[in-house]
Amino acid sequence: MRIEAFTEGKNLDDPGANEDQLLVLPGRGYAVIDGVTDRTGERYDGMLAGRLAGLVVRNAAAAFLLDPAERACAPERVVARITAAIQAAYARHGIGEVAKARPARRFGATLALAAHVGEHLRIVLVGDSGVRFNGQDLTSVDPGLDLVTAGIRQSAWRILEAAGASHAECARVSRACVFNGLARLHPEMRPWLDEAALTDLRDRYLAEAGQRFAHVPRGDIELLVDGGIIEGQGRFQNNTLSPLSYCVLDGFPVPMELVRVIDRPLAGLETLELFTDGYFSPGVEPTVAAWEAAFREVERTDPDKLDAYPSVKGTVGRVRADDRTVVIVGF
């Protein structure tokens, strides 16, 4: 057996803020966890919610994989065990009722877990981290929500650039648009946008999005466009009401129909790769060196994450778009 793993936080000057986690228990299981970035600034044990969530999920997943009673790795029991651990963290920090009433205060994380179950490997995907088998068979869960939000940033950037804004101002104001939404003028959108310009941007993007995402009800797109990531995105979390719905481990019920489960025979399995969404492109082969080469190529060709790899954030100085983690197992 050969095991390689790598993780690096998006802020090169603050490696301790990395919200990704990894887990390697040879013969039992492996996982990568992506803590959901906190927007409130609240700290718990000196950590932002995203990092704390990643640690809670990692520890709960490890306890589950090591529990002899859970060797069947029933997906609903994995989710239940981690959900209970997050609820316990809320109680420990005295925010149980706050988390129930305000989704923005919840601890959240995605999970890609692989467990040895007899002669099979069972994969449980909660959220948008992914898995690849034998260097070519790749699966990730993507409801398309991120493309809608990334499109807000793309549209805002184009308008700002045409108005003569500098690269730094395009990055700053377009980020304010995608995070705060287009329903109300946010101070960070000035001086390049006023009420009239924001309304024009909203109307243009809704028309564009209506064509690009024809399978999504217009009301869903409006919710996301108007509320942005801070207020709008959470409306689609852990429900099945929209094509944009997604799941995340946050201490509250997770619809199991949104959880992807894959059983793969160990016979014929040469390599397993688990990765978080900080990698915008996979490695050409199952090695950390290849994944890092792919990362560097993405940074070279589209550092702003506007064109080939659209995202709600790009690289700004020594802060990359996202934390990234990969675990590679050779059998």
Secondary structure, DSSP 8 states (H G I E B T S, - for coil): -EEEEEEE-SBTT-GGG--EEEEEETTTEEEEEEE---SS--EETTEEHHHHHHHHHHHHHHHHHH-GGGTT--HHHHHHHHHHHHHHHHHHTT-HHHHHH-GGGS--EEEEEEEEETTEEEEEEESS-EEEETTTEEEE---SHHHHHHHHHHHHHHHHHHTT--HHHHHHHHHHHHHH-SSS--GGGTTT--HHHHHHHHHHHHHHHHHHTTTS-HHHHHHHHHHIIIIIGGGGBT--SSTT-B--BSSS---GGGSEEEEEESTT--EEEEE-TT-SS--SSSSHHHHHHHHHHHHHH-TTSSSSS--S---BTTB-SS-EEEEEEE-
